[in-house]
Amino acid sequence: MTQIDHQVHSISPEIAGSRIFKFIAFLYGIAAYLVFFVTILYAIGFVMGLVVPKTIDTGADTPTAEAVIINLLLMTLFAVQHSVMARQRFKAWWTQFVPKPVERSTYVLFASLSLLLLFWQWRPMPTVVWDAGDPDLAVTLVTLSFAGWVLVFTSTFIINHFELFGLHQVTNHLVGKQVEPPRFKTPLLYKFVRHPIYLGFIIAFWAAPTMTAGHLLFAAVTTAYIFVGIALEEHDLVDLFGDEYRQYKQRVSMLIPWRRSV
Ligand SMILES: C[S@@+](CC[C@H](N)C(=O)[O-])C[C@H]1O[C@@H](n2cnc3c(N)ncnc32)[C@H](O)[C@@H]1O
């Protein structure tokens, strides 16, 4: 991409620096955050089969092969969008079109929309793979699943919730404050595992008192995707923080606190 191309596509500094643009960018960031928030709340209900109108185990009857294909396509769409848009090279390319202050909010918005599409179009596969039967075991599994979601939420706040979901960037832009470059952090839970957010998702997806074939497909594919996501994320983190992150990998396990390699 030449300098001229860059100038043709990017938003002019006068517009980007204007008060009205900053305010619109801020409102956009808030809107993207609200869409994310509704999506993550819906995700809890969808996976756990609680409250929401359409869950992982409800929807139109679909032949199994068709259901598998549609569900795999929906998960692949999310995985590709989520991984590709998070890479540094992609960010460098698309911030020619999307102003930098709203880049993260736009990523969050697209990720939320592809998840909402998944919830909407997901085909149930009702064959029961396991059923806890015993009420105490069922309650334990539901509690564990909730604990997984709590782990996800608390970890986002521990690492930096508002930066992860783009609000920090649009707020700084609004008040004319520079966004600081990313810093390597290992607060609280990050001293025990490198990926507490992903660990929370895995627990939340697998701890099901009644595991249907559809839910199992979702849990298995998302877990596989999490491992791919971790590999990509750690590659970027090593690029960004070098030896500091390499030593962290040596010291702290990926997902299971008592086993260093995993
Ligand atoms: C969705 S968060 C997931 C964080 C972590 N993988 C987890 O599961 O808790 C992804 C963002 O966190 C950043 N990140 C992950 N670990 C980090 C660390 N130790 N210090 C600073 N940023 C980190 C990544 O660069 C990425 O932008």
The ligand as an SDF file (V2000), in Angstrom:
LIG
                    3D

 27 29  0  0  0  0  0  0  0  0999 V2000
   -9.9160  -11.8500   24.8490 C   0  0  0  0  0  0  0  0  0  0  0  0
   -8.4310  -11.4170   25.6450 S   0  0  0  0  0  0  0  0  0  0  0  0
   -7.9590  -12.9710   26.2610 C   0  0  0  0  0  0  0  0  0  0  0  0
   -6.8780  -12.8720   27.2800 C   0  0  0  0  0  0  0  0  0  0  0  0
   -6.3590  -14.2320   27.7280 C   0  0  0  0  0  0  0  0  0  0  0  0
   -6.0160  -15.0520   26.5930 N   0  0  0  0  0  0  0  0  0  0  0  0
   -7.3430  -14.9580   28.5920 C   0  0  0  0  0  0  0  0  0  0  0  0
   -7.8870  -15.9840   28.2030 O   0  0  0  0  0  0  0  0  0  0  0  0
   -7.5860  -14.4900   29.7130 O   0  0  0  0  0  0  0  0  0  0  0  0
   -7.3150  -11.1670   24.3300 C   0  0  0  0  0  0  0  0  0  0  0  0
   -6.4250   -9.9340   24.4820 C   0  0  0  0  0  0  0  0  0  0  0  0
   -5.6830  -10.0130   25.6740 O   0  0  0  0  0  0  0  0  0  0  0  0
   -4.3230   -9.6560   25.4230 C   0  0  0  0  0  0  0  0  0  0  0  0
   -3.5070  -10.3550   26.4220 N   0  0  0  0  0  0  0  0  0  0  0  0
   -3.5090  -11.6730   26.7010 C   0  0  0  0  0  0  0  0  0  0  0  0
   -2.6680  -11.9560   27.7220 N   0  0  0  0  0  0  0  0  0  0  0  0
   -2.1050  -10.7730   28.0800 C   0  0  0  0  0  0  0  0  0  0  0  0
   -1.1510  -10.3910   29.0860 C   0  0  0  0  0  0  0  0  0  0  0  0
   -0.6120  -11.2860   29.9160 N   0  0  0  0  0  0  0  0  0  0  0  0
   -0.8140   -9.0700   29.1900 N   0  0  0  0  0  0  0  0  0  0  0  0
   -1.3550   -8.1610   28.3630 C   0  0  0  0  0  0  0  0  0  0  0  0
   -2.2710   -8.4390   27.4050 N   0  0  0  0  0  0  0  0  0  0  0  0
   -2.6340   -9.7320   27.2580 C   0  0  0  0  0  0  0  0  0  0  0  0
   -4.0780  -10.1260   23.9980 C   0  0  0  0  0  0  0  0  0  0  0  0
   -3.0570   -9.4190   23.3560 O   0  0  0  0  0  0  0  0  0  0  0  0
   -5.4210   -9.8280   23.3490 C   0  0  0  0  0  0  0  0  0  0  0  0
   -5.4640   -8.5040   22.8820 O   0  0  0  0  0  0  0  0  0  0  0  0
  1  2  1  0
  2  3  1  0
  2 10  1  0
  3  4  1  0
  4  5  1  0
  5  6  1  0
  5  7  1  0
  7  8  2  0
  7  9  1  0
 10 11  1  0
 11 12  1  0
 11 26  1  0
 12 13  1  0
 13 14  1  0
 13 24  1  0
 14 15  1  0
 14 23  1  0
 15 16  2  0
 16 17  1  0
 17 18  1  0
 17 23  2  0
 18 19  1  0
 18 20  2  0
 20 21  1  0
 21 22  2  0
 22 23  1  0
 24 25  1  0
 24 26  1  0
 26 27  1  0
M  CHG  2   2   1   9  -1
M  END
$$$$
